[in-house]
Amino acid sequence: MAIAGVIIAELLQGAQNEAELEELREALITLPLIKEELEDWEEVGRLSFQMRKEGLLIPLTDCLIGVLARKEGYPVFTKRTP
């Protein structure tokens, strides 16, 4: 298991208070960090372009997570919201 920097930022921004923020930070920094390269950003742009052509507007952060997961061979975990 590993984590991308953008996921760390997304999770930390959702903290309810300083204590939760610190608890999350301490847990997240134990995971190996997936670092993005120039080629990854190019692939993010291509993916977003293709999705937009198909009528889907996907946030760039989600495209980045997908590109990095595919590149590293990791599954993506998500919380489904109603």
N, CA, C and O of each residue as an XYZ file, in Angstrom:
328
protein
N       0.843     -1.168      0.000
C       0.000      0.000      0.000
C       0.894      1.237      0.000
O       1.956      1.249      0.623
N       0.453      2.274     -0.704
C       1.178      3.537     -0.791
C       0.155      4.654     -0.939
O      -1.044      4.399     -1.060
N       0.634      5.888     -0.927
C      -0.274      7.033     -1.002
C       0.356      8.135     -1.856
O       1.576      8.296     -1.887
N      -0.484      8.871     -2.532
C      -0.019     10.028     -3.316
C      -0.206     11.285     -2.475
O      -1.087     11.344     -1.617
N       0.620     12.276     -2.725
C       0.555     13.523     -1.969
C      -0.811     14.182     -2.033
O      -1.274     14.744     -1.041
N      -1.458     14.119     -3.183
C      -2.768     14.751     -3.338
C      -3.804     14.082     -2.435
O      -4.732     14.742     -1.966
N      -3.655     12.785     -2.190
C      -4.584     12.089     -1.292
C      -4.355     12.541      0.140
O      -5.309     12.736      0.893
N      -3.098     12.708      0.520
C      -2.802     13.217      1.863
C      -3.490     14.557      2.063
O      -4.144     14.781      3.081
N      -3.340     15.448      1.089
C      -3.942     16.782      1.194
C      -5.463     16.690      1.283
O      -6.077     17.388      2.090
N      -6.072     15.839      0.466
C      -7.532     15.701      0.490
C      -8.026     15.182      1.835
O      -9.028     15.668      2.360
N      -7.330     14.201      2.392
C      -7.749     13.654      3.676
C      -7.544     14.655      4.811
O      -8.405     14.791      5.680
N      -6.423     15.347      4.809
C      -6.160     16.326      5.869
C      -7.157     17.476      5.845
O      -7.557     17.969      6.900
N      -7.558     17.905      4.661
C      -8.504     19.026      4.590
C      -9.860     18.664      5.189
O     -10.627     19.549      5.568
N     -10.157     17.376      5.276
C     -11.433     16.939      5.825
C     -11.448     16.758      7.331
O     -12.475     16.391      7.902
N     -10.321     17.013      7.981
C     -10.267     16.862      9.440
C     -11.256     17.818     10.112
O     -11.472     18.942      9.659
N     -11.840     17.339     11.191
C     -12.834     18.124     11.915
C     -12.220     19.084     12.924
O     -12.845     20.071     13.311
N     -10.983     18.789     13.353
C     -10.318     19.643     14.339
C      -8.815     19.376     14.293
O      -8.353     18.497     13.566
N      -8.067     20.138     15.070
C      -6.599     20.015     15.071
C      -6.141     18.630     15.520
O      -5.186     18.083     14.968
N      -6.814     18.062     16.514
C      -6.422     16.745     17.016
C      -6.595     15.683     15.926
O      -5.726     14.834     15.731
N      -7.716     15.743     15.227
C      -7.956     14.789     14.145
C      -6.963     15.010     13.008
O      -6.481     14.050     12.407
N      -6.664     16.250     12.718
C      -5.684     16.573     11.680
C      -4.340     15.940     12.004
O      -3.711     15.333     11.136
N      -3.899     16.077     13.241
C      -2.608     15.531     13.648
C      -2.628     14.005     13.645
O      -1.650     13.373     13.247
N      -3.734     13.412     14.085
C      -3.857     11.955     14.081
C      -3.794     11.407     12.655
O      -3.112     10.418     12.386
N      -4.506     12.057     11.762
C      -4.463     11.658     10.352
C      -3.053     11.803      9.785
O      -2.538     10.893      9.135
N      -2.439     12.947     10.037
C      -1.094     13.198      9.519
C      -0.125     12.120      9.975
O       0.649     11.594      9.176
N      -0.168     11.791     11.258
C       0.744     10.778     11.787
C       0.521      9.415     11.150
O       1.476      8.675     10.913
N      -0.731      9.079     10.870
C      -1.024      7.793     10.223
C      -0.591      7.806      8.759
O      -0.021      6.832      8.268
N      -0.857      8.896      8.073
C      -0.590      8.950      6.634
C       0.888      8.998      6.293
O       1.307      8.440      5.279
N       1.688      9.659      7.131
C       3.113      9.778      6.794
C       3.862      8.464      6.948
O       5.031      8.376      6.570
N       3.212      7.439      7.498
C       3.856      6.132      7.600
C       3.809      5.367      6.274
O       4.547      4.401      6.083
N       2.942      5.803      5.366
C       2.801      5.112      4.083
C       3.847      5.592      3.083
O       4.199      6.771      3.072
N       4.346      4.685      2.241
C       5.257      5.115      1.185
C       4.552      6.102      0.254
O       3.374      5.937     -0.065
N       5.275      7.113     -0.169
C       4.722      8.161     -1.018
C       4.990      7.851     -2.492
O       6.126      7.582     -2.883
N       3.930      7.890     -3.300
C       4.081      7.754     -4.750
C       4.349      9.149     -5.291
O       3.522     10.049     -5.143
N       5.488      9.322     -5.910
C       5.838     10.629     -6.461
C       5.505     10.666     -7.948
O       5.797      9.732     -8.695
N       4.893     11.756     -8.350
C       4.526     11.869     -9.756
C       5.672     12.470    -10.566
O       6.444     13.298    -10.083
N       5.748     12.020    -11.807
C       6.756     12.480    -12.759
C       6.073     13.290    -13.856
O       4.845     13.308    -13.937
N       6.843     13.950    -14.686
C       6.302     14.723    -15.794
C       5.392     13.862    -16.668
O       4.322     14.309    -17.083
N       5.811     12.643    -16.942
C       5.019     11.748    -17.785
C       3.657     11.443    -17.163
O       2.671     11.256    -17.876
N       3.608     11.393    -15.837
C       2.331     11.145    -15.157
C       1.370     12.300    -15.393
O       0.187     12.086    -15.654
N       1.883     13.535    -15.301
C       1.032     14.709    -15.534
C       0.549     14.759    -16.978
O      -0.581     15.166    -17.248
N       1.406     14.346    -17.897
C       0.978     14.284    -19.298
C      -0.149     13.269    -19.461
O      -1.115     13.518    -20.182
N      -0.024     12.132    -18.796
C      -1.066     11.111    -18.863
C      -2.360     11.605    -18.204
O      -3.452     11.292    -18.676
N      -2.242     12.362    -17.135
C      -3.421     12.961    -16.490
C      -4.146     13.856    -17.494
O      -5.369     13.801    -17.614
N      -3.392     14.670    -18.204
C      -3.990     15.549    -19.207
C      -4.669     14.774    -20.316
O      -5.764     15.132    -20.751
N      -4.026     13.711    -20.776
C      -4.622     12.877    -21.825
C      -5.909     12.201    -21.336
O      -6.917     12.168    -22.042
N      -5.850     11.667    -20.116
C      -7.024     11.002    -19.545
C      -8.180     11.981    -19.388
O      -9.313     11.673    -19.757
N      -7.898     13.151    -18.844
C      -8.935     14.164    -18.658
C      -9.518     14.590    -20.005
O     -10.731     14.750    -20.138
N      -8.660     14.772    -20.993
C      -9.097     15.121    -22.342
C     -10.043     14.061    -22.888
O     -11.109     14.381    -23.414
N      -9.647     12.791    -22.760
C     -10.464     11.697    -23.277
C     -11.809     11.630    -22.550
O     -12.846     11.440    -23.185
N     -11.795     11.781    -21.250
C     -13.036     11.735    -20.481
C     -13.966     12.885    -20.882
O     -15.176     12.701    -21.012
N     -13.385     14.066    -21.076
C     -14.175     15.232    -21.474
C     -14.811     15.007    -22.847
O     -15.958     15.392    -23.075
N     -14.057     14.380    -23.763
C     -14.607     14.062    -25.083
C     -15.797     13.116    -24.977
O     -16.694     13.142    -25.820
N     -15.803     12.283    -23.943
C     -16.884     11.325    -23.731
C     -17.996     11.919    -22.855
O     -18.937     11.217    -22.484
N     -17.885     13.202    -22.528
C     -18.917     13.873    -21.757
C     -18.780     13.745    -20.255
O     -19.717     14.066    -19.523
N     -17.630     13.279    -19.776
C     -17.412     13.109    -18.344
C     -16.427     14.152    -17.834
O     -15.318     14.270    -18.356
N     -16.822     14.897    -16.831
C     -15.937     15.887    -16.223
C     -15.387     15.313    -14.922
O     -16.070     15.312    -13.898
N     -14.170     14.836    -14.966
C     -13.512     14.203    -13.831
C     -12.487     15.192    -13.277
O     -11.684     15.726    -14.042
N     -12.492     15.451    -11.956
C     -11.489     16.365    -11.396
C     -10.067     15.867    -11.685
O      -9.809     14.663    -11.684
N      -9.161     16.803    -11.929
C      -7.777     16.423    -12.206
C      -7.162     15.618    -11.069
O      -6.339     14.734    -11.308
N      -7.555     15.918     -9.837
C      -7.021     15.149     -8.708
C      -7.398     13.673     -8.841
O      -6.574     12.797     -8.579
N      -8.628     13.397     -9.245
C      -9.056     12.008     -9.415
C      -8.347     11.350    -10.593
O      -8.005     10.168    -10.532
N      -8.127     12.099    -11.651
C      -7.368     11.569    -12.785
C      -5.938     11.232    -12.355
O      -5.398     10.198    -12.747
N      -5.329     12.100    -11.555
C      -3.972     11.854    -11.071
C      -3.929     10.582    -10.227
O      -3.035      9.752    -10.391
N      -4.888     10.434     -9.333
C      -4.928      9.240     -8.484
C      -5.047      7.989     -9.353
O      -4.359      6.997     -9.110
N      -5.906      8.031    -10.352
C      -6.067      6.885    -11.243
C      -4.810      6.560    -12.030
O      -4.432      5.396    -12.160
N      -4.169      7.587    -12.549
C      -2.938      7.389    -13.326
C      -1.838      6.782    -12.453
O      -1.167      5.835    -12.863
N      -1.660      7.323    -11.262
C      -0.609      6.809    -10.376
C      -0.908      5.389     -9.914
O      -0.002      4.560     -9.832
N      -2.161      5.106     -9.614
C      -2.528      3.753     -9.182
C      -2.267      2.744    -10.295
O      -1.723      1.666    -10.058
N      -2.660      3.108    -11.502
C      -2.437      2.201    -12.633
C      -0.938      1.999    -12.861
O      -0.486      0.873    -13.072
N      -0.178      3.080    -12.819
C       1.269      2.991    -13.058
C       1.952      2.089    -12.028
O       2.832      1.301    -12.377
N       1.550      2.203    -10.771
C       2.198      1.454     -9.697
C       1.544      0.099     -9.427
O       2.069     -0.706     -8.659
N       0.384     -0.152    -10.070
C      -0.293     -1.426     -9.887
C      -1.061     -1.547     -8.578
O      -1.232     -2.646     -8.050
N      -1.525     -0.402     -8.051
C      -2.278     -0.399     -6.798
C      -3.771     -0.274     -7.062
O      -4.186      0.385     -8.015
N      -4.590     -0.916     -6.203
C      -6.041     -0.662     -6.288
C      -6.337      0.715     -5.690
O      -5.534      1.260     -4.932
N      -7.482      1.261     -6.034
C      -7.915      2.549     -5.482
C      -9.057      2.293     -4.507
O     -10.044      1.638     -4.842
N      -8.905      2.819     -3.300
C      -9.942      2.701     -2.291
C     -10.680      4.022     -2.208
O     -10.070      5.089     -2.262
N     -11.985      3.947     -2.078
C     -12.783      5.162     -2.019
C     -13.925      4.971     -1.041
O     -14.317      3.846     -0.728
N     -14.443      6.071     -0.572
C     -15.627      6.057      0.286
C     -16.792      6.498     -0.571
O     -16.812      7.621     -1.074
N     -17.740      5.638     -0.736
C     -18.920      5.956     -1.532
C     -19.837      6.848     -0.711
O     -20.133      6.554      0.448
N     -20.282      7.934     -1.315
C     -21.229      8.836     -0.637
C     -22.552      8.811     -1.377
O     -22.583      8.718     -2.604
N     -23.643      8.893     -0.633
C     -24.960      8.856     -1.287
C     -25.228     10.041     -2.152
O     -26.296     10.135     -2.757
